């Protein structure tokens, strides 16, 4: 049986460059990745460098709330 408070939680990483500029006519959307983190080891918000297919470069992707 699974407990209610698991250590691993599912998070969504969103491109900070696309989300700051908003959705404009040149960019068809905002790049998002789904991953997991251990809430006991990493209590702060996660930021990783990932490839954004809308910016066509590697940018910082930060954790967003669901």
C-alpha positions in Angstrom: 0.0 0.0 0.0 1.2 3.5 -0.9 1.5 6.1 1.9 0.0 9.6 1.4 3.3 11.5 1.8 5.8 9.9 -0.6 9.3 11.3 -0.8 9.2 11.4 -4.6 6.9 14.0 -6.1 6.2 14.8 -9.8 7.1 18.4 -10.9 6.8 20.5 -14.0 9.8 22.5 -15.3 8.9 25.5 -17.5 11.2 27.6 -19.7 11.9 30.9 -17.8 12.8 32.7 -21.0 9.5 31.9 -22.8 7.3 32.5 -19.7 8.8 35.9 -19.0 8.2 37.1 -22.5 4.8 35.6 -22.7 3.4 33.9 -25.7 4.0 36.0 -28.8 3.4 35.4 -32.5 7.0 34.1 -33.1 6.8 31.5 -30.3 4.1 28.9 -30.7 4.2 27.9 -27.0 6.1 27.4 -23.8 8.6 24.5 -23.3 7.7 22.2 -20.4 9.3 19.1 -19.0 7.9 16.7 -16.5 10.3 15.1 -14.0 10.5 13.9 -10.4 12.4 15.1 -7.3 12.9 13.9 -3.8 11.2 16.4 -1.5 13.4 15.4 1.5 16.7 16.0 -0.3 15.6 19.0 -2.4 13.2 21.1 -0.5 13.8 24.3 -2.6 12.5 24.8 -6.1 14.4 23.0 -8.8 16.1 24.8 -11.8 17.8 22.9 -14.6 19.3 23.9 -17.9 17.3 22.2 -20.7 16.8 22.6 -24.4 13.8 24.9 -25.3 12.4 23.9 -28.7 10.7 27.3 -29.0 13.8 29.4 -28.2 16.0 27.0 -30.1 18.7 27.1 -27.4 19.5 25.8 -23.9 17.7 27.9 -21.2 17.0 27.6 -17.5 13.8 25.7 -16.8 12.3 26.4 -13.3 9.8 24.5 -11.3 6.2 25.7 -11.4 3.2 25.0 -9.2 0.5 22.6 -10.5 
